[in-house]
Amino acid sequence: MPVAKNGDAVKIHYTGKLDDGTIFDSSVGREPLEFTLGAGHVIPGFENMVVGMAPGERKTDTIPVDMAYGARRDDMIVQIDRAQLPADLNPEVGQELYVQQPGGQVMPVLVVDVDDAGITIDANHPLAGQDLTFEIELVSIGGGGDNKPLIEVVS
């Protein structure tokens, strides 16, 4: 029976949990996640779990912080003066905004503080600083190359 290797297009059903058992994402009730192993479109620890699996095989493993979204970084928490914000923006704590970086990429950020002078945003990934446990099932292995667009594990 074939096993998944780098370059293969794979379909995976998964459930991701935090240390306290909270489910943060799952493909249950949806189409399986489809991606190409080795393309870097999912976190490294997730790819490593899939390599060597055969279709129909199930596995549960904990991915450490450094193989997931990395440690939380203080330099990703930034204060922005009110003068730099769009005039029609009424930010609220907990609101998700999108910031365009100099290279044109758009990055989601979370408003963590608002005062008269401006706002404080946190650009850390919401799962940064956490070990992640995944229950996965390899649904199928394709040949790679012509699979559907790549999808990230978590949004």
N, CA, C and O atoms as a GROMACS GRO file, in nm:
protein
  620
    1MET      N    1   0.085  -0.118   0.000
    1MET     CA    2   0.000   0.000   0.000
    1MET      C    3   0.089   0.125   0.000
    1MET      O    4   0.187   0.130   0.074
    2PRO      N    5   0.057   0.223  -0.082
    2PRO     CA    6   0.141   0.344  -0.088
    2PRO      C    7   0.130   0.426   0.040
    2PRO      O    8   0.028   0.424   0.109
    3VAL      N    9   0.237   0.497   0.071
    3VAL     CA   10   0.237   0.589   0.185
    3VAL      C   11   0.266   0.730   0.135
    3VAL      O   12   0.330   0.748   0.032
    4ALA      N   13   0.219   0.829   0.209
    4ALA     CA   14   0.234   0.969   0.170
    4ALA      C   15   0.380   1.012   0.180
    4ALA      O   16   0.451   0.979   0.275
    5LYS      N   17   0.424   1.088   0.077
    5LYS     CA   18   0.561   1.140   0.074
    5LYS      C   19   0.559   1.281   0.016
    5LYS      O   20   0.460   1.322  -0.044
    6ASN      N   21   0.668   1.355   0.035
    6ASN     CA   22   0.677   1.491  -0.018
    6ASN      C   23   0.646   1.491  -0.167
    6ASN      O   24   0.690   1.405  -0.242
    7GLY      N   25   0.568   1.591  -0.209
    7GLY     CA   26   0.526   1.604  -0.348
    7GLY      C   27   0.389   1.545  -0.374
    7GLY      O   28   0.328   1.575  -0.477
    8ASP      N   29   0.338   1.461  -0.283
    8ASP     CA   30   0.206   1.401  -0.301
    8ASP      C   31   0.096   1.500  -0.263
    8ASP      O   32   0.108   1.575  -0.166
    9ALA      N   33  -0.011   1.499  -0.343
    9ALA     CA   34  -0.133   1.570  -0.305
    9ALA      C   35  -0.208   1.477  -0.212
    9ALA      O   36  -0.231   1.360  -0.245
   10VAL      N   37  -0.248   1.527  -0.095
   10VAL     CA   38  -0.316   1.445   0.003
   10VAL      C   39  -0.448   1.509   0.044
   10VAL      O   40  -0.464   1.631   0.036
   11LYS      N   41  -0.540   1.425   0.089
   11LYS     CA   42  -0.665   1.472   0.149
   11LYS      C   43  -0.669   1.417   0.290
   11LYS      O   44  -0.649   1.297   0.313
   12ILE      N   45  -0.695   1.507   0.386
   12ILE     CA   46  -0.689   1.473   0.527
   12ILE      C   47  -0.816   1.520   0.598
   12ILE      O   48  -0.863   1.632   0.574
   13HIS      N   49  -0.871   1.436   0.683
   13HIS     CA   50  -0.970   1.483   0.779
   13HIS      C   51  -0.895   1.506   0.909
   13HIS      O   52  -0.806   1.428   0.944
   14TYR      N   53  -0.928   1.613   0.980
   14TYR     CA   54  -0.854   1.649   1.100
   14TYR      C   55  -0.944   1.715   1.204
   14TYR      O   56  -1.049   1.769   1.171
   15THR      N   57  -0.900   1.709   1.328
   15THR     CA   58  -0.956   1.788   1.436
   15THR      C   59  -0.837   1.838   1.517
   15THR      O   60  -0.752   1.760   1.560
   16GLY      N   61  -0.831   1.971   1.536
   16GLY     CA   62  -0.723   2.032   1.612
   16GLY      C   63  -0.773   2.076   1.748
   16GLY      O   64  -0.878   2.138   1.760
   17LYS      N   65  -0.695   2.042   1.852
   17LYS     CA   66  -0.732   2.075   1.990
   17LYS      C   67  -0.618   2.145   2.063
   17LYS      O   68  -0.500   2.123   2.034
   18LEU      N   69  -0.657   2.229   2.159
   18LEU     CA   70  -0.561   2.292   2.249
   18LEU      C   71  -0.535   2.199   2.367
   18LEU      O   72  -0.602   2.097   2.380
   19ASP      N   73  -0.438   2.234   2.452
   19ASP     CA   74  -0.405   2.150   2.568
   19ASP      C   75  -0.524   2.124   2.659
   19ASP      O   76  -0.532   2.018   2.721
   20ASP      N   77  -0.616   2.220   2.667
   20ASP     CA   78  -0.732   2.202   2.756
   20ASP      C   79  -0.846   2.124   2.690
   20ASP      O   80  -0.953   2.108   2.749
   21GLY      N   81  -0.824   2.075   2.567
   21GLY     CA   82  -0.924   1.996   2.496
   21GLY      C   83  -1.015   2.077   2.406
   21GLY      O   84  -1.096   2.019   2.333
   22THR      N   85  -1.004   2.209   2.408
   22THR     CA   86  -1.086   2.295   2.323
   22THR      C   87  -1.054   2.269   2.176
   22THR      O   88  -0.937   2.272   2.137
   23ILE      N   89  -1.156   2.244   2.095
   23ILE     CA   90  -1.136   2.225   1.951
   23ILE      C   91  -1.127   2.363   1.886
   23ILE      O   92  -1.218   2.444   1.900
   24PHE      N   93  -1.016   2.389   1.814
   24PHE     CA   94  -1.000   2.518   1.747
   24PHE      C   95  -1.031   2.510   1.598
   24PHE      O   96  -1.057   2.613   1.536
   25ASP      N   97  -1.030   2.390   1.540
   25ASP     CA   98  -1.066   2.375   1.400
   25ASP      C   99  -1.087   2.227   1.371
   25ASP      O  100  -1.027   2.140   1.435
   26SER      N  101  -1.172   2.199   1.273
   26SER     CA  102  -1.199   2.061   1.235
   26SER      C  103  -1.257   2.057   1.095
   26SER      O  104  -1.325   2.150   1.051
   27SER      N  105  -1.229   1.947   1.025
   27SER     CA  106  -1.289   1.927   0.893
   27SER      C  107  -1.414   1.841   0.902
   27SER      O  108  -1.476   1.812   0.800
   28VAL      N  109  -1.453   1.800   1.022
   28VAL     CA  110  -1.573   1.718   1.040
   28VAL      C  111  -1.693   1.794   0.983
   28VAL      O  112  -1.716   1.910   1.015
   29GLY      N  113  -1.770   1.725   0.898
   29GLY     CA  114  -1.885   1.788   0.835
   29GLY      C  115  -1.852   1.871   0.712
   29GLY      O  116  -1.940   1.932   0.652
   30ARG      N  117  -1.724   1.874   0.675
   30ARG     CA  118  -1.679   1.948   0.556
   30ARG      C  119  -1.598   1.854   0.467
   30ARG      O  120  -1.573   1.738   0.500
   31GLU      N  121  -1.560   1.908   0.353
   31GLU     CA  122  -1.469   1.833   0.266
   31GLU      C  123  -1.334   1.819   0.338
   31GLU      O  124  -1.298   1.905   0.418
   32PRO      N  125  -1.259   1.713   0.309
   32PRO     CA  126  -1.128   1.701   0.371
   32PRO      C  127  -1.034   1.812   0.324
   32PRO      O  128  -1.051   1.867   0.215
   33LEU      N  129  -0.936   1.842   0.405
   33LEU     CA  130  -0.833   1.938   0.372
   33LEU      C  131  -0.745   1.878   0.262
   33LEU      O  132  -0.704   1.762   0.273
   34GLU      N  133  -0.716   1.954   0.158
   34GLU     CA  134  -0.633   1.906   0.049
   34GLU      C  135  -0.512   1.996   0.035
   34GLU      O  136  -0.526   2.118   0.028
   35PHE      N  137  -0.393   1.937   0.030
   35PHE     CA  138  -0.269   2.014   0.013
   35PHE      C  139  -0.160   1.922  -0.042
   35PHE      O  140  -0.177   1.800  -0.046
   36THR      N  141  -0.050   1.981  -0.083
   36THR     CA  142   0.064   1.905  -0.134
   36THR      C  143   0.172   1.900  -0.027
   36THR      O  144   0.217   2.004   0.021
   37LEU      N  145   0.213   1.781   0.010
   37LEU     CA  146   0.318   1.766   0.110
   37LEU      C  147   0.448   1.828   0.061
   37LEU      O  148   0.489   1.807  -0.053
   38GLY      N  149   0.512   1.904   0.148
   38GLY     CA  150   0.638   1.967   0.116
   38GLY      C  151   0.626   2.105   0.056
   38GLY      O  152   0.727   2.172   0.036
   39ALA      N  153   0.504   2.149   0.027
   39ALA     CA  154   0.484   2.281  -0.036
   39ALA      C  155   0.485   2.394   0.067
   39ALA      O  156   0.492   2.511   0.029
   40GLY      N  157   0.477   2.362   0.196
   40GLY     CA  158   0.485   2.463   0.299
   40GLY      C  159   0.357   2.542   0.321
   40GLY      O  160   0.362   2.653   0.375
   41HIS      N  161   0.244   2.488   0.282
   41HIS     CA  162   0.117   2.559   0.298
   41HIS      C  163   0.042   2.521   0.425
   41HIS      O  164  -0.065   2.575   0.452
   42VAL      N  165   0.096   2.430   0.502
   42VAL     CA  166   0.044   2.397   0.634
   42VAL      C  167   0.161   2.400   0.731
   42VAL      O  168   0.277   2.398   0.688
   43ILE      N  169   0.133   2.404   0.860
   43ILE     CA  170   0.242   2.412   0.956
   43ILE      C  171   0.331   2.287   0.946
   43ILE      O  172   0.283   2.178   0.916
   44PRO      N  173   0.462   2.304   0.971
   44PRO     CA  174   0.556   2.192   0.953
   44PRO      C  175   0.519   2.067   1.031
   44PRO      O  176   0.531   1.956   0.978
   45GLY      N  177   0.476   2.081   1.155
   45GLY     CA  178   0.443   1.964   1.235
   45GLY      C  179   0.327   1.884   1.178
   45GLY      O  180   0.323   1.762   1.192
   46PHE      N  181   0.231   1.954   1.113
   46PHE     CA  182   0.118   1.886   1.051
   46PHE      C  183   0.167   1.804   0.931
   46PHE      O  184   0.129   1.688   0.915
   47GLU      N  185   0.250   1.865   0.848
   47GLU     CA  186   0.308   1.791   0.735
   47GLU      C  187   0.383   1.668   0.783
   47GLU      O  188   0.369   1.559   0.727
   48ASN      N  189   0.464   1.685   0.888
   48ASN     CA  190   0.543   1.573   0.940
   48ASN      C  191   0.455   1.458   0.986
   48ASN      O  192   0.493   1.342   0.973
   49MET      N  193   0.338   1.490   1.041
   49MET     CA  194   0.246   1.385   1.086
   49MET      C  195   0.198   1.299   0.969
   49MET      O  196   0.180   1.178   0.983
   50VAL      N  197   0.176   1.362   0.855
   50VAL     CA  198   0.115   1.294   0.740
   50VAL      C  199   0.215   1.207   0.664
   50VAL      O  200   0.179   1.101   0.614
   51VAL      N  201   0.341   1.252   0.656
   51VAL     CA  202   0.443   1.177   0.582
   51VAL      C  203   0.454   1.035   0.640
   51VAL      O  204   0.470   1.017   0.760
   52GLY      N  205   0.444   0.936   0.552
   52GLY     CA  206   0.456   0.796   0.590
   52GLY      C  207   0.323   0.729   0.622
   52GLY      O  208   0.319   0.609   0.647
   53MET      N  209   0.214   0.806   0.622
   53MET     CA  210   0.082   0.746   0.649
   53MET      C  211   0.026   0.683   0.522
   53MET      O  212   0.056   0.725   0.411
   54ALA      N  213  -0.057   0.581   0.540
   54ALA     CA  214  -0.127   0.516   0.430
   54ALA      C  215  -0.274   0.559   0.433
   54ALA      O  216  -0.326   0.592   0.540
   55PRO      N  217  -0.341   0.559   0.317
   55PRO     CA  218  -0.483   0.594   0.316
   55PRO      C  219  -0.563   0.510   0.415
   55PRO      O  220  -0.544   0.388   0.424
   56GLY      N  221  -0.653   0.576   0.489
   56GLY     CA  222  -0.733   0.510   0.590
   56GLY      C  223  -0.670   0.508   0.728
   56GLY      O  224  -0.737   0.481   0.828
   57GLU      N  225  -0.540   0.536   0.735
   57GLU     CA  226  -0.469   0.537   0.864
   57GLU      C  227  -0.509   0.660   0.945
   57GLU      O  228  -0.528   0.769   0.890
   58ARG      N  229  -0.520   0.641   1.076
   58ARG     CA  230  -0.551   0.750   1.170
   58ARG      C  231  -0.433   0.768   1.265
   58ARG      O  232  -0.359   0.674   1.295
   59LYS      N  233  -0.418   0.893   1.312
   59LYS     CA  234  -0.307   0.922   1.402
   59LYS      C  235  -0.346   1.041   1.489
   59LYS      O  236  -0.418   1.130   1.444
   60THR      N  237  -0.298   1.042   1.613
   60THR     CA  238  -0.312   1.157   1.702
   60THR      C  239  -0.173   1.192   1.751
   60THR      O  240  -0.098   1.105   1.795
   61ASP      N  241  -0.139   1.321   1.744
   61ASP     CA  242  -0.007   1.364   1.789
   61ASP      C  243  -0.014   1.509   1.833
   61ASP      O  244  -0.100   1.585   1.789
   62THR      N  245   0.076   1.546   1.921
   62THR     CA  246   0.087   1.685   1.966
   62THR      C  247   0.204   1.751   1.896
   62THR      O  248   0.316   1.700   1.896
   63ILE      N  249   0.175   1.865   1.836
   63ILE     CA  250   0.276   1.942   1.764
   63ILE      C  251   0.326   2.051   1.857
   63ILE      O  252   0.246   2.134   1.901
   64PRO      N  253   0.457   2.053   1.887
   64PRO     CA  254   0.509   2.157   1.976
   64PRO      C  255   0.508   2.295   1.910
   64PRO      O  256   0.505   2.307   1.787
   65VAL      N  257   0.509   2.396   1.994
   65VAL     CA  258   0.503   2.537   1.950
   65VAL      C  259   0.595   2.565   1.831
   65VAL      O  260   0.554   2.627   1.734
   66ASP      N  261   0.720   2.519   1.840
   66ASP     CA  262   0.818   2.552   1.735
   66ASP      C  263   0.790   2.486   1.601
   66ASP      O  264   0.846   2.526   1.499
   67MET      N  265   0.702   2.384   1.598
   67MET     CA  266   0.664   2.319   1.473
   67MET      C  267   0.521   2.359   1.433
   67MET      O  268   0.466   2.307   1.336
   68ALA      N  269   0.463   2.452   1.512
   68ALA     CA  270   0.326   2.500   1.484
   68ALA      C  271   0.337   2.646   1.441
   68ALA      O  272   0.391   2.675   1.334
   69TYR      N  273   0.286   2.738   1.522
   69TYR     CA  274   0.286   2.880   1.484
   69TYR      C  275   0.392   2.960   1.557
   69TYR      O  276   0.391   3.083   1.551
   70GLY      N  277   0.482   2.893   1.626
   70GLY     CA  278   0.591   2.960   1.694
   70GLY      C  279   0.548   3.025   1.825
   70GLY      O  280   0.431   3.023   1.862
   71ALA      N  281   0.647   3.082   1.894
   71ALA     CA  282   0.623   3.149   2.021
   71ALA      C  283   0.555   3.284   1.996
   71ALA      O  284   0.571   3.344   1.890
   72ARG      N  285   0.480   3.330   2.096
   72ARG     CA  286   0.424   3.466   2.089
   72ARG      C  287   0.541   3.563   2.096
   72ARG      O  288   0.635   3.543   2.172
   73ARG      N  289   0.533   3.668   2.016
   73ARG     CA  290   0.641   3.766   2.011
   73ARG      C  291   0.589   3.904   2.051
   73ARG      O  292   0.491   3.953   1.996
   74ASP      N  293   0.658   3.966   2.147
   74ASP     CA  294   0.620   4.100   2.193
   74ASP      C  295   0.635   4.204   2.082
   74ASP      O  296   0.562   4.303   2.080
   75ASP      N  297   0.729   4.183   1.990
   75ASP     CA  298   0.749   4.281   1.883
   75ASP      C  299   0.635   4.279   1.780
   75ASP      O  300   0.631   4.363   1.690
   76MET      N  301   0.544   4.184   1.794
   76MET     CA  302   0.427   4.178   1.706
   76MET      C  303   0.307   4.255   1.765
   76MET      O  304   0.200   4.259   1.705
   77ILE      N  305   0.328   4.315   1.882
   77ILE     CA  306   0.226   4.399   1.945
   77ILE      C  307   0.270   4.543   1.924
   77ILE      O  308   0.376   4.585   1.973
   78VAL      N  309   0.188   4.619   1.852
   78VAL     CA  310   0.229   4.752   1.804
   78VAL      C  311   0.122   4.856   1.838
   78VAL      O  312   0.002   4.830   1.826
   79GLN      N  313   0.168   4.974   1.879
   79GLN     CA  314   0.078   5.086   1.902
   79GLN      C  315   0.074   5.171   1.776
   79GLN      O  316   0.177   5.197   1.714
   80ILE      N  317  -0.046   5.214   1.739
   80ILE     CA  318  -0.066   5.296   1.619
   80ILE      C  319  -0.137   5.425   1.660
   80ILE      O  320  -0.242   5.421   1.726
   81ASP      N  321  -0.078   5.539   1.621
   81ASP     CA  322  -0.139   5.669   1.651
   81ASP      C  323  -0.270   5.684   1.575
   81ASP      O  324  -0.284   5.637   1.462
   82ARG      N  325  -0.365   5.750   1.638
   82ARG     CA  326  -0.495   5.774   1.578
   82ARG      C  327  -0.483   5.842   1.442
   82ARG      O  328  -0.563   5.815   1.352
   83ALA      N  329  -0.385   5.931   1.426
   83ALA     CA  330  -0.366   6.003   1.300
   83ALA      C  331  -0.333   5.909   1.184
   83ALA      O  332  -0.353   5.945   1.068
   84GLN      N  333  -0.282   5.789   1.214
   84GLN     CA  334  -0.247   5.692   1.110
   84GLN      C  335  -0.364   5.602   1.072
   84GLN      O  336  -0.352   5.519   0.982
   85LEU      N  337  -0.476   5.617   1.140
   85LEU     CA  338  -0.592   5.531   1.114
   85LEU      C  339  -0.688   5.599   1.018
   85LEU      O  340  -0.693   5.722   1.014
   86PRO      N  341  -0.763   5.523   0.940
   86PRO     CA  342  -0.866   5.583   0.855
   86PRO      C  343  -0.966   5.661   0.941
   86PRO      O  344  -1.003   5.616   1.049
   87ALA      N  345  -1.008   5.778   0.893
   87ALA     CA  346  -1.097   5.866   0.970
   87ALA      C  347  -1.228   5.798   1.006
   87ALA      O  348  -1.285   5.827   1.112
   88ASP      N  349  -1.277   5.708   0.922
   88ASP     CA  350  -1.407   5.645   0.947
   88ASP      C  351  -1.397   5.517   1.031
   88ASP      O  352  -1.497   5.450   1.053
   89LEU      N  353  -1.276   5.483   1.077
   89LEU     CA  354  -1.257   5.362   1.157
   89LEU      C  355  -1.290   5.390   1.303
   89LEU      O  356  -1.235   5.483   1.362
   90ASN      N  357  -1.379   5.310   1.361
   90ASN     CA  358  -1.412   5.316   1.503
   90ASN      C  359  -1.370   5.185   1.567
   90ASN      O  360  -1.454   5.098   1.590
   91PRO      N  361  -1.241   5.170   1.595
   91PRO     CA  362  -1.191   5.040   1.644
   91PRO      C  363  -1.244   5.006   1.783
   91PRO      O  364  -1.268   5.093   1.866
   92GLU      N  365  -1.261   4.875   1.804
   92GLU     CA  366  -1.304   4.823   1.933
   92GLU      C  367  -1.212   4.708   1.972
   92GLU      O  368  -1.162   4.635   1.886
   93VAL      N  369  -1.189   4.691   2.102
   93VAL     CA  370  -1.109   4.580   2.151
   93VAL      C  371  -1.175   4.450   2.104
   93VAL      O  372  -1.296   4.432   2.116
   94GLY      N  373  -1.093   4.359   2.051
   94GLY     CA  374  -1.142   4.232   2.001
   94GLY      C  375  -1.172   4.232   1.851
   94GLY      O  376  -1.196   4.127   1.792
   95GLN      N  377  -1.170   4.350   1.790
   95GLN     CA  378  -1.198   4.361   1.646
   95GLN      C  379  -1.078   4.313   1.566
   95GLN      O  380  -0.964   4.341   1.602
   96GLU      N  381  -1.105   4.240   1.458
   96GLU     CA  382  -0.999   4.198   1.368
   96GLU      C  383  -0.990   4.298   1.254
   96GLU      O  384  -1.090   4.330   1.189
   97LEU      N  385  -0.868   4.346   1.229
   97LEU     CA  386  -0.842   4.438   1.118
   97LEU      C  387  -0.742   4.372   1.024
   97LEU      O  388  -0.679   4.272   1.059
   98TYR      N  389  -0.730   4.428   0.907
   98TYR     CA  390  -0.634   4.377   0.810
   98TYR      C  391  -0.539   4.489   0.773
   98TYR      O  392  -0.581   4.597   0.732
   99VAL      N  393  -0.409   4.463   0.789
   99VAL     CA  394  -0.305   4.562   0.764
   99VAL      C  395  -0.227   4.520   0.641
   99VAL      O  396  -0.184   4.406   0.629
  100GLN      N  397  -0.209   4.615   0.549
  100GLN     CA  398  -0.129   4.586   0.430
  100GLN      C  399   0.016   4.616   0.459
  100GLN      O  400   0.050   4.726   0.503
  101GLN      N  401   0.101   4.518   0.436
  101GLN     CA  402   0.243   4.533   0.461
  101GLN      C  403   0.310   4.597   0.339
  101GLN      O  404   0.251   4.601   0.231
  102PRO      N  405   0.434   4.648   0.356
  102PRO     CA  406   0.503   4.715   0.245
  102PRO      C  407   0.512   4.631   0.117
  102PRO      O  408   0.508   4.686   0.008
  103GLY      N  409   0.524   4.499   0.129
  103GLY     CA  410   0.533   4.412   0.012
  103GLY      C  411   0.399   4.382  -0.053
  103GLY      O  412   0.393   4.312  -0.153
  104GLY      N  413   0.290   4.436   0.006
  104GLY     CA  414   0.158   4.416  -0.051
  104GLY      C  415   0.077   4.306   0.017
  104GLY      O  416  -0.044   4.296  -0.006
  105GLN      N  417   0.142   4.223   0.101
  105GLN     CA  418   0.068   4.118   0.170
  105GLN      C  419  -0.027   4.180   0.272
  105GLN      O  420   0.002   4.285   0.330
  106VAL      N  421  -0.140   4.115   0.293
  106VAL     CA  422  -0.237   4.159   0.391
  106VAL      C  423  -0.228   4.066   0.511
  106VAL      O  424  -0.231   3.944   0.496
  107MET      N  425  -0.218   4.125   0.631
  107MET     CA  426  -0.203   4.047   0.752
  107MET      C  427  -0.318   4.080   0.848
  107MET      O  428  -0.345   4.197   0.875
  108PRO      N  429  -0.385   3.976   0.901
  108PRO     CA  430  -0.488   4.002   1.001
  108PRO      C  431  -0.422   4.038   1.134
  108PRO      O  432  -0.320   3.980   1.172
  109VAL      N  433  -0.480   4.135   1.205
  109VAL     CA  434  -0.433   4.176   1.337
  109VAL      C  435  -0.554   4.190   1.428
  109VAL      O  436  -0.667   4.208   1.381
  110LEU      N  437  -0.531   4.181   1.556
  110LEU     CA  438  -0.638   4.192   1.655
  110LEU      C  439  -0.619   4.319   1.736
  110LEU      O  440  -0.509   4.346   1.785
  111VAL      N  441  -0.725   4.399   1.751
  111VAL     CA  442  -0.719   4.519   1.834
  111VAL      C  443  -0.724   4.473   1.980
  111VAL      O  444  -0.820   4.409   2.021
  112VAL      N  445  -0.619   4.508   2.058
  112VAL     CA  446  -0.613   4.465   2.197
  112VAL      C  447  -0.630   4.580   2.296
  112VAL      O  448  -0.651   4.557   2.415
  113ASP      N  449  -0.621   4.704   2.247
  113ASP     CA  450  -0.642   4.820   2.333
  113ASP      C  451  -0.679   4.940   2.247
  113ASP      O  452  -0.629   4.956   2.135
  114VAL      N  453  -0.768   5.025   2.300
  114VAL     CA  454  -0.809   5.147   2.231
  114VAL      C  455  -0.809   5.259   2.335
  114VAL      O  456  -0.863   5.244   2.444
  115ASP      N  457  -0.746   5.373   2.299
  115ASP     CA  458  -0.755   5.491   2.385
  115ASP      C  459  -0.758   5.615   2.296
  115ASP      O  460  -0.759   5.603   2.174
  116ASP      N  461  -0.759   5.733   2.357
  116ASP     CA  462  -0.769   5.857   2.279
  116ASP      C  463  -0.651   5.878   2.185
  116ASP      O  464  -0.665   5.940   2.080
  117ALA      N  465  -0.534   5.826   2.222
  117ALA     CA  466  -0.414   5.846   2.142
  117ALA      C  467  -0.407   5.753   2.021
  117ALA      O  468  -0.346   5.787   1.920
  118GLY      N  469  -0.471   5.635   2.031
  118GLY     CA  470  -0.465   5.541   1.920
  118GLY      C  471  -0.509   5.403   1.961
  118GLY      O  472  -0.591   5.386   2.052
  119ILE      N  473  -0.453   5.303   1.893
  119ILE     CA  474  -0.489   5.164   1.922
  119ILE      C  475  -0.363   5.080   1.936
  119ILE      O  476  -0.256   5.117   1.888
  120THR      N  477  -0.378   4.967   2.003
  120THR     CA  478  -0.271   4.868   2.010
  120THR      C  479  -0.322   4.744   1.939
  120THR      O  480  -0.431   4.694   1.968
  121ILE      N  481  -0.240   4.693   1.846
  121ILE     CA  482  -0.277   4.573   1.771
  121ILE      C  483  -0.179   4.461   1.801
  121ILE      O  484  -0.063   4.485   1.834
  122ASP      N  485  -0.228   4.338   1.788
  122ASP     CA  486  -0.147   4.219   1.808
  122ASP      C  487  -0.148   4.141   1.677
  122ASP      O  488  -0.252   4.094   1.633
  123ALA      N  489  -0.030   4.127   1.616
  123ALA     CA  490  -0.019   4.058   1.488
  123ALA      C  491   0.026   3.913   1.504
  123ALA      O  492   0.050   3.845   1.404
  124ASN      N  493   0.038   3.865   1.627
  124ASN     CA  494   0.069   3.724   1.648
  124ASN      C  495  -0.045   3.639   1.595
  124ASN      O  496  -0.161   3.680   1.602
  125HIS      N  497  -0.014   3.522   1.541
  125HIS     CA  498  -0.118   3.428   1.502
  125HIS      C  499  -0.195   3.391   1.629
  125HIS      O  500  -0.134   3.377   1.735
  126PRO      N  501  -0.327   3.375   1.622
  126PRO     CA  502  -0.405   3.342   1.742
  126PRO      C  503  -0.358   3.214   1.813
  126PRO      O  504  -0.381   3.199   1.933
  127LEU      N  505  -0.294   3.123   1.741
  127LEU     CA  506  -0.248   2.998   1.802
  127LEU      C  507  -0.099   2.999   1.837
  127LEU      O  508  -0.044   2.898   1.879
  128ALA      N  509  -0.033   3.115   1.819
  128ALA     CA  510   0.109   3.126   1.854
  128ALA      C  511   0.126   3.100   2.003
  128ALA      O  512   0.042   3.139   2.085
  129GLY      N  513   0.236   3.035   2.037
  129GLY     CA  514   0.267   3.008   2.177
  129GLY      C  515   0.198   2.885   2.234
  129GLY      O  516   0.206   2.861   2.355
  130GLN      N  517   0.130   2.807   2.150
  130GLN     CA  518   0.056   2.691   2.201
  130GLN      C  519   0.097   2.564   2.129
  130GLN      O  520   0.120   2.562   2.008
  131ASP      N  521   0.106   2.456   2.207
  131ASP     CA  522   0.119   2.323   2.148
  131ASP      C  523  -0.019   2.286   2.094
  131ASP      O  524  -0.120   2.320   2.155
  132LEU      N  525  -0.024   2.216   1.983
  132LEU     CA  526  -0.150   2.182   1.918
  132LEU      C  527  -0.159   2.030   1.901
  132LEU      O  528  -0.064   1.966   1.853
  133THR      N  529  -0.271   1.973   1.939
  133THR     CA  530  -0.292   1.829   1.922
  133THR      C  531  -0.388   1.808   1.805
  133THR      O  532  -0.495   1.868   1.800
  134PHE      N  533  -0.347   1.724   1.712
  134PHE     CA  534  -0.430   1.693   1.596
  134PHE      C  535  -0.463   1.545   1.592
  134PHE      O  536  -0.377   1.459   1.614
  135GLU      N  537  -0.589   1.517   1.564
  135GLU     CA  538  -0.634   1.383   1.529
  135GLU      C  539  -0.654   1.388   1.379
  135GLU      O  540  -0.733   1.469   1.330
  136ILE      N  541  -0.583   1.304   1.304
  136ILE     CA  542  -0.594   1.310   1.158
  136ILE      C  543  -0.623   1.171   1.101
  136ILE      O  544  -0.593   1.068   1.161
  137GLU      N  545  -0.684   1.174   0.983
  137GLU     CA  546  -0.706   1.053   0.904
  137GLU      C  547  -0.666   1.086   0.761
  137GLU      O  548  -0.716   1.182   0.703
  138LEU      N  549  -0.577   1.007   0.704
  138LEU     CA  550  -0.539   1.025   0.564
  138LEU      C  551  -0.648   0.963   0.478
  138LEU      O  552  -0.667   0.841   0.479
  139VAL      N  553  -0.718   1.047   0.404
  139VAL     CA  554  -0.829   1.000   0.320
  139VAL      C  555  -0.776   0.945   0.189
  139VAL      O  556  -0.816   0.836   0.147
  140SER      N  557  -0.685   1.020   0.125
  140SER     CA  558  -0.632   0.973  -0.004
  140SER      C  559  -0.498   1.038  -0.035
  140SER      O  560  -0.461   1.141   0.021
  141ILE      N  561  -0.426   0.972  -0.126
  141ILE     CA  562  -0.300   1.024  -0.178
  141ILE      C  563  -0.317   1.038  -0.328
  141ILE      O  564  -0.359   0.945  -0.396
  142GLY      N  565  -0.283   1.158  -0.381
  142GLY     CA  566  -0.285   1.180  -0.525
  142GLY      C  567  -0.144   1.187  -0.576
  142GLY      O  568  -0.049   1.158  -0.503
  143GLY      N  569  -0.130   1.225  -0.701
  143GLY     CA  570   0.003   1.230  -0.761
  143GLY      C  571   0.073   1.362  -0.744
  143GLY      O  572   0.191   1.372  -0.779
  144GLY      N  573   0.005   1.465  -0.691
  144GLY     CA  574   0.068   1.596  -0.678
  144GLY      C  575   0.058   1.672  -0.807
  144GLY      O  576   0.012   1.619  -0.909
  145GLY      N  577   0.102   1.796  -0.805
  145GLY     CA  578   0.106   1.877  -0.926
  145GLY      C  579  -0.025   1.944  -0.961
  145GLY      O  580  -0.035   2.066  -0.948
  146ASP      N  581  -0.126   1.869  -1.004
  146ASP     CA  582  -0.249   1.927  -1.055
  146ASP      C  583  -0.365   1.927  -0.954
  146ASP      O  584  -0.481   1.934  -0.993
  147ASN      N  585  -0.333   1.921  -0.825
  147ASN     CA  586  -0.441   1.920  -0.727
  147ASN      C  587  -0.504   2.059  -0.715
  147ASN      O  588  -0.453   2.157  -0.770
  148LYS      N  589  -0.614   2.066  -0.642
  148LYS     CA  590  -0.686   2.193  -0.622
  148LYS      C  591  -0.596   2.292  -0.548
  148LYS      O  592  -0.489   2.255  -0.499
  149PRO      N  593  -0.638   2.420  -0.541
  149PRO     CA  594  -0.557   2.520  -0.470
  149PRO      C  595  -0.527   2.475  -0.328
  149PRO      O  596  -0.606   2.405  -0.265
  150LEU      N  597  -0.410   2.517  -0.279
  150LEU     CA  598  -0.365   2.478  -0.147
  150LEU      C  599  -0.445   2.549  -0.040
  150LEU      O  600  -0.485   2.664  -0.056
  151ILE      N  601  -0.469   2.478   0.070
  151ILE     CA  602  -0.551   2.530   0.179
  151ILE      C  603  -0.470   2.519   0.307
  151ILE      O  604  -0.401   2.419   0.328
  152GLU      N  605  -0.478   2.620   0.395
  152GLU     CA  606  -0.410   2.614   0.523
  152GLU      C  607  -0.491   2.533   0.621
  152GLU      O  608  -0.613   2.518   0.606
  153VAL      N  609  -0.423   2.479   0.723
  153VAL     CA  610  -0.489   2.398   0.824
  153VAL      C  611  -0.589   2.481   0.902
  153VAL      O  612  -0.703   2.440   0.921
  154VAL      N  613  -0.544   2.601   0.950
  154VAL     CA  614  -0.634   2.686   1.026
  154VAL      C  615  -0.643   2.821   0.962
  154VAL      O  616  -0.548   2.869   0.901
  155SER      N  617  -0.761   2.884   0.978
  155SER     CA  618  -0.774   3.016   0.920
  155SER      C  619  -0.754   3.121   1.025
  155SER      O  620  -0.762   3.240   0.995
   0.00000   0.00000   0.00000
